[in-house]
Amino acid sequence: MSIPLRTSITLAVLLASFGSPPAQTLPPNLPSKEQLASDNKLFLFWARKMLKWEEPTDPVRIVGPIYFVGTTGLGVFLFTTPEGHILMNTGMPSSGPMIVDSIRKLGFKPEDIKILINAHAHIDHAGALAFMKKLTGAQLAVMKDDVAAMESGDRRDFKYGDDLAYEGVKVDRVLRDGDTIKLGDVLLTAYHTPGHTRGATTWIANLVVDGKAYVVAFPDGAGFNPGYRVAKDPSYPGMTDDYRNTHHTLEMIKPDIWLAQHNEYYNFDGKRKRAETEGVSAWIDPDGYRRFIAGKKRAFEDQVDEELVASNASK
């Protein structure tokens, strides 16, 4: 499909944090880069529309105790154990009932969720945490630098102010880099990978399924949205170093399987289709992970160069 230059550039800006768009006819009235950067609600409108954040989709088993229970565009994951379950992310505020339906379709009870965890405190991943906590009574564990954002519903965000706020939720356990979550035979390690938010968290699961060991990664923190200032007068103090440290941390991880908060990142649709005949092997993708992290790092350094060049030109 041929896309006009202005449209393709605008779409690239819109999706900078989320990956490639699904194949579709693009609307002719996409906003400009400047509009997306300056109008927070406009950015959210187009992101949720283009990437189908609030459209339901069928749940699926990934590997062992890990199940996808998210929406068409957003990654939400259930870790099941005989002692109860762990839920990672919740998508948008409207997504709570969709997640509940997906969990029930798999034959599990949402009420058996004991622990809630999250990638970061933005509305598209934490928006329904309050809903899920009220339903389940589960304990919420959050990286220390995102606790204030989570409890306020991401009000006073360094980029979005109160424009993308949602119902705040009380944090029961404050996490620090390297802390673990254990329930039944599931062990998850939380790594502090700030940048996208101050408390962005990468999760690692180490599994043994049918006698085979798997490292499953859920990388986070490396993306930036339109309007972020990452180098010149950064959006929050220390952001530049945070991103570079996060890139280094993510480069050190060597997963067999990687999943993410945005389904475009890891080709969820393609892998799910292949898994119908290939099973778990369809999800194994260490090369894809390396390309993903390299792409995020390159996009960041390009943004740094762009900001510094613009700053020097204005002098």
Buried (B, 14 or more C-beta within 10 A) or exposed (E): EEBEEEBEBBBBBBBBBBBEBEEEEBEEEBBEBEBBBEBBEBBBEBBBEBBBBBEBBEBBBBBBBBBBBBBBBBBBBBBBBEEBBBBBBBBBBBBBEBBBBBBEEBEBEBBBBBBBBBBBBBBBBBBBBBBBBEBBEBBBBBBBBBBBBBBBBBBEBBBBEEBBBBBBBEBEBBBEBEBEBEBBEBBBBBBBBBBBBBBBBBBBBEBEEEEEEBBBBBBBBBBBBBBBBBBBEBBBEEBBEBBBBBBEBBEEBEBBBBBBBBBBBBBBEEBBEBBEEEEBEBBBBBEBBBEBBEBBBEBBBEBBEEBEEEEEEEE
